[in-house]
């Protein structure tokens, strides 16, 4: 599998690099850019970033692997992250994760065969006031119930 | 530099201030930068705080257009530009040296201090770093004067602090509290108290870096010194009030488990020590604990507290230390009698009905998927047939009177 930045993202790179006095500092922003483009960060993408920033692919991977929020396996169109931290847990997040997993017919951490949904648990997503909550790609859905999850999944195109 | 990285469970004051009042953060940063004549400002935030990122960038753009940002600000010879750095969430990133390493594009593993970041910080230059919330208080202090700010709070800790409050209470959310406020004021007053028929059992102050306080200490004030004296820290300034359905060992397992997962693995006490503590707590909650484990845990925690490189290891052990200090009886009951009164430790479940507590309401009968419960109506206490029971916990969750062990 090869990797290339899209034209739009290619145009963003010089702007990102210009923000920092050295190239290495652009590492996290570029990894995030790749993940937004591809849905996950592949080994090829990390090698490409390494080339741009004059870092070895191993170094890029060592930094990227520190974060749980980068996905290294191909993901579905919608990445559903359930907060399972304390406030959400107290308000029944565990049951909701299991419910969603059952509804999608996959285990937590897996992607549906049609590559539409990926389901994951995540630590605090900072919306404790409206627990339990989940994040679908970049959007927060709060005060969840089983009925609400049904509705949200039904409206995702 | 603004620290807007939040990875602490149950705290979201930075997100709220960056989303709700980004100009306040930017203004605070500019005042700070002017004070130390800095030429570069960086606001670090999580890339998944998409609303915060958008609004901060807009606030910076507006400041640039009005000439509050850029070259020769308001005709003076002071120039600064500020950028938003979109990082990623990781608990340890909130530590100052780790945060700077993250901006430099390196693995965020904390460095030993000194040198402190004010001498040798980002890219080897002196760096002034404060939390987003701290910066947001600066404009008001400059405008109204230090006397106004000092008039709030007790004599040893001025001002107020935003707390994130959650747990088994009626209302939760963010509250800005004068440091004179006590936990009881908040729980019973502003938060509407604990649910009916249950009572306050434990106050979990300081989140995963903090510890547990018994109800007797509910009159503790929420300033730094009072909290330290009680054995906990303010930490991320969040607290949760739990009723008697919470188990101190279960809560400690959560805190330690979180910290064990988020440790960067650089220093030994934290990397290995937290794993040992977690295993010991698992033993206790699954019925394999020994009485001497309590003292061993305590000794180990004290050691980790003094030998860890950064705040993560130092503070992670508060959960166990304060648990043993104030709730030793509960630890002993788990080990000796093998009973978890809150029925949170699944390894100790027995599914026995406490007949004297059972009010025969019948609530447990319907949820039971195997029909193992008989009685439970017309003044007759419920009985669970252990041959049919599949340990699904449905009856426990249905019971409103904590009558099932």
Interface residues (C-beta under 8 A of the other chain):
Chain A: X19 X21 X22 X24 X25 X26 X27 X28 X29 X32 X53 X55 X62 X63 X66 X67 X68 X69 X70 X85 X86 X87 X89 X90 X123 X124 X125 X126 X127 X128 X129 X131 X135 X138
Chain B: X6 X7 X8 X9 X10 X11 X12 X15 X47 X48 X49 X50 X83 X85 X86 X87 X88 X89 X90 X91 X102 X103 X104 X105 X106 X107 X108 X123 X164 X166 X167 X168 X172 X173 X174 X240 X254 X258 X261 X262 X264
